[in-house]
Amino acid sequence: MTIKKLQDLQTYDEKRMTKQVVIEEEKSKVIVFNFLPGQVMPKHGHPHKNAYVFVVEGEGICYLDDNDSAIQPGDIIHCNPHQKISIENTGNTSMTVYVVHAEE
């Protein structure tokens, strides 16, 4: 069993978003991303993996392929292996998202 505290994983960098791998197994990975206002995760895909994104805190925009949606705490986003995703912190406070990658 592994237990980690989210608050210990909320580290920030003035230059770019931070990424911390929390748990990594053979077919899955858990990652925490932290954004300061204005920081962006570049658009990218995850071939052969589903990505499940949970917005923990902050507000922003999720770009999924050619669609964009406002996101806020409590939102859950699913990105299938054929989609490309980007996240931007458009709010005035820090933003944390929790991501689970699961192989097909």
FENFEN-V105938 format. One record per residue. N is the residue number from 1. RES is the residue in one small letter. PHI is phi as a letter, one per 30 degrees, with the letter a starting at -180 (NA if undefined). NEAR is the number of other ideal C-beta (glycine too) atoms within 8 Angstrom. Layout:
# FENFEN-V105938
{{N:RES:PHI:NEAR} {N:RES:PHI:NEAR}}
This chain:
# FENFEN-V105938
{{1:m:NA:2} {2:t:b:4} {3:i:b:4} {4:k:b:8} {5:k:c:6} {6:l:e:10} {7:q:e:5} {8:d:d:6} {9:l:c:11} {10:q:c:10} {11:t:c:7} {12:y:b:8} {13:d:b:8} {14:e:d:4} {15:k:d:3} {16:r:a:5} {17:m:d:12} {18:t:c:9} {19:k:b:7} {20:q:b:9} {21:v:d:8} {22:v:c:8} {23:i:b:9} {24:e:b:6} {25:e:c:6} {26:e:d:3} {27:k:b:5} {28:s:a:11} {29:k:b:9} {30:v:c:12} {31:i:b:11} {32:v:c:14} {33:f:c:12} {34:n:b:14} {35:f:b:17} {36:l:d:12} {37:p:e:10} {38:g:i:7} {39:q:d:11} {40:v:b:10} {41:m:c:11} {42:p:e:5} {43:k:d:6} {44:h:a:8} {45:g:c:8} {46:h:b:10} {47:p:e:5} {48:h:i:6} {49:k:b:10} {50:n:c:11} {51:a:c:12} {52:y:c:11} {53:v:c:14} {54:f:c:10} {55:v:d:16} {56:v:d:9} {57:e:a:8} {58:g:j:14} {59:e:b:11} {60:g:a:14} {61:i:b:10} {62:c:c:13} {63:y:c:11} {64:l:b:11} {65:d:h:6} {66:d:c:2} {67:n:c:6} {68:d:b:6} {69:s:b:7} {70:a:d:6} {71:i:b:11} {72:q:a:8} {73:p:e:8} {74:g:j:5} {75:d:d:9} {76:i:b:8} {77:i:c:13} {78:h:c:8} {79:c:b:12} {80:n:d:6} {81:p:d:10} {82:h:c:4} {83:q:c:9} {84:k:c:9} {85:i:b:15} {86:s:b:11} {87:i:b:16} {88:e:b:12} {89:n:d:16} {90:t:c:8} {91:g:d:9} {92:n:c:3} {93:t:b:8} {94:s:d:12} {95:m:b:16} {96:t:b:14} {97:v:b:12} {98:y:c:11} {99:v:b:12} {100:v:c:9} {101:h:c:12} {102:a:b:9} {103:e:d:7} {104:e:d:6}}
